[in-house]
Amino acid sequence: MYDKILIPTDGTEGTRGAVEHAIDLATVYDAALHTIYVIEASGPTGSSVPGTLDALEETGKNAIDEVIQQAEAASVRTIEGLVAQGTPHQVILDYVDENDIDSIVMGTHGRTGLDRYFLGSVTENVVRVSDAPVLTVPMPTESADGSS
């Protein structure tokens, strides 16, 4: 059913559940696992702050490496990783098209109301436009005492 599965990651603890789901799917379907980290093009990158882009690329590489290590530990056969730059949802959608991805697994913050309106949602944009099925995995929320 799935030959290629994509897991976009931002390297945060909150994406752990989505990564685990993607690895499980890749294992069940003997699928290749692709992972991508997107550096926001409109964010504080570029030459305005020396070293910022390099630091973000290093953060992205670390996030990708963590997913790859988890996938290798689960004996996923084929694993590919990429750090890219651009508008996150568009870079993800382009990657899906260019690599014939069969399914996308993404975490969702579950923002509502004004937070969603002002902040937008990469996952929401991908879900609305993607031709590939998108499995959304809620990220854990913290309670008032800081626990998940």
Stockholm file with secondary structure:
# STOCKHOLM 1.0

chainA/1-148         MYDKILIPTDGTEGTRGAVEHAIDLATVYDAALHTIYVIEASGPTGSSVPGTLDALEETGKNAIDEVIQQAEAASVRTIEGLVAQGTPHQVILDYVDENDIDSIVMGTHGRTGLDRYFLGSVTENVVRVSDAPVLTVPMPTESADGSS
#=GR chainA/1-148 SS CCSEEEEECCSSGGGHHHHHHHHHHHHHHTCEEEEEEEEETTSSCGGGSTTHHHHHHHHHHHHHHHHHHHHHHTTCSCEEEEEEEECHHHHHHHHHHHTTCCEEEEEECCCCHHHHHHHCCHHHHHHHHCSSCEEEEECCCCCTTSCC
#=GC SS_cons         CCSEEEEECCSSGGGHHHHHHHHHHHHHHTCEEEEEEEEETTSSCGGGSTTHHHHHHHHHHHHHHHHHHHHHHTTCSCEEEEEEEECHHHHHHHHHHHTTCCEEEEEECCCCHHHHHHHCCHHHHHHHHCSSCEEEEECCCCCTTSCC
//
